[in-house]
Amino acid sequence: FGESIRPAVPEMTKDEIHELFGLFDADGDGRSSREEFLTCLRKNPLLIVLFSPQLGQAHTSGNGETTSDDIV
């Protein structure tokens, strides 16, 4: 789980990752089923960016500035 999130939030601590995982482990069994995972993303759609690093990375124009064309 942590390795999936690290590209999007590299400074996240192990404790923070564990706490975030708790959102995805609805039944508290230490595992997140596909259904638990999808339900959590439906309830917290902003978390989707954590698992889609290419969406979270700003693309820049040749001069290093982000342009309106770069916003997805």
NORJOKA-V216750 format. One record per residue. N is the residue number from 1. RES is the residue in one letter. PSI is psi as a letter, one per 30 degrees, with the letter a starting at -180 (NA if undefined). OMEGA is omega as a letter, one per 40 degrees, with the letter a starting at -180 (* if undefined). BURIAL is b if it has 9 or more other C-alpha atoms within 8 Angstrom, else e. Layout:
<<N:RES:PSI:OMEGA:BURIAL> <N:RES:PSI:OMEGA:BURIAL>>
This chain:
<<1:F:e:a:e> <2:G:e:i:e> <3:E:f:i:e> <4:S:e:a:e> <5:I:f:a:b> <6:R:e:i:b> <7:P:e:a:e> <8:A:e:a:b> <9:V:i:a:e> <10:P:f:a:e> <11:E:g:a:e> <12:M:k:a:e> <13:T:l:i:e> <14:K:e:i:e> <15:D:e:i:e> <16:E:e:i:e> <17:I:e:i:b> <18:H:e:i:e> <19:E:e:i:e> <20:L:e:i:e> <21:F:e:i:b> <22:G:e:i:b> <23:L:e:a:e> <24:F:f:a:b> <25:D:i:a:b> <26:A:e:a:e> <27:D:f:i:e> <28:G:g:a:e> <29:D:g:i:e> <30:G:g:i:e> <31:R:l:i:e> <32:S:j:i:b> <33:S:l:i:e> <34:R:e:a:e> <35:E:e:i:e> <36:E:e:a:b> <37:F:e:a:b> <38:L:e:i:e> <39:T:e:i:e> <40:C:e:i:b> <41:L:e:i:b> <42:R:e:i:e> <43:K:f:a:e> <44:N:i:a:e> <45:P:f:i:e> <46:L:f:i:e> <47:L:f:a:e> <48:I:e:a:b> <49:V:f:i:b> <50:L:f:a:b> <51:F:g:i:b> <52:S:i:a:b> <53:P:e:i:b> <54:Q:f:i:e> <55:L:f:a:e> <56:G:f:a:b> <57:Q:k:i:e> <58:A:k:i:e> <59:H:k:a:e> <60:T:l:i:b> <61:S:l:a:b> <62:G:f:a:e> <63:N:g:i:e> <64:G:g:a:e> <65:E:k:i:e> <66:T:k:a:b> <67:T:l:i:e> <68:S:f:i:e> <69:D:f:a:e> <70:D:f:a:b> <71:I:k:a:e> <72:V:NA:*:e>>
